[in-house]
Amino acid sequence: EVHGDSHWSIFSSAYGLDLQKRFFDFFLKDIDNGWDKTPLVTLNVRHPGEKFVLRYENEWPIARTRWTKFYLDLDNKGLSPKPVDQEGKLEYEALGAGVTFWLPALEQETEITGPMAAKLFVSSSSEDADLFLIVRVFDPDGKELTFMGSTDPNTPIANGWLRASHRRLDLKRSKPYRPYHPHDCVELLTPGEVYECDVEIVSSCIVVPVGWRVALTVRGKDYKYEGKLNEFGKKFHYATRGTGGMTHNDSDDRPKEIFGGRVTLHAGGGRDAYLLLPIIPPKGGA
């Protein structure tokens, strides 16, 4: 069962209590309430404006998912449906706000539901680099869509993180949509050398309207919501604008002499850097 809103609100709502009571009644009290006939997956599908539509599925990830790669176009800061032929590179401050890559405005309503991933080719001016990836959605006026996440009132669509020295994959456990890093060794970088990095991006769900835009930001620090805070956001006990207190700003863990240089993204010419999105067609659709 997947829902939106904060950690605490849904569990004590009428919806949450009914869900829990039916589960426990069936397994602890042997009450035949039909729980065993409940579909395996219950989704609250998110639309802008904190609108949720209840829907049932039979597996996760959803079997009819169209796993769609959008390739980084460094020259145009775009996300292309096809790999870019021309080799390019783009540099940003290793502890900075990074760079954002954009899809064109959507020509049809598009549902993105499920796990995500990205493949990047990076080099660093130092022996390590932290990669912060944020999947974002913007309305036609350029206002970013955020929502009440588990611990923050201005959560972006999805986040992913990887320390480049932990890039090694467990190939047996990895899937195209979920790279699996064992984190059992540290492989430092040779400055200037290009490394392939697969980044897991946490599962999310959003139905993006026509005319809206999807973007991927690659940066060197935690996401920060730059929009105007409402009164609830101003008073919220985690004043972190999008990360809910789970920040990566410990100077002992991220010393500037190692993580404070420059990171360069490489793409094109055979280096197919991409964002992988789970596009969901309507049930019964082609």
Disulfide bonds with the S-S distance in Angstrom:
none
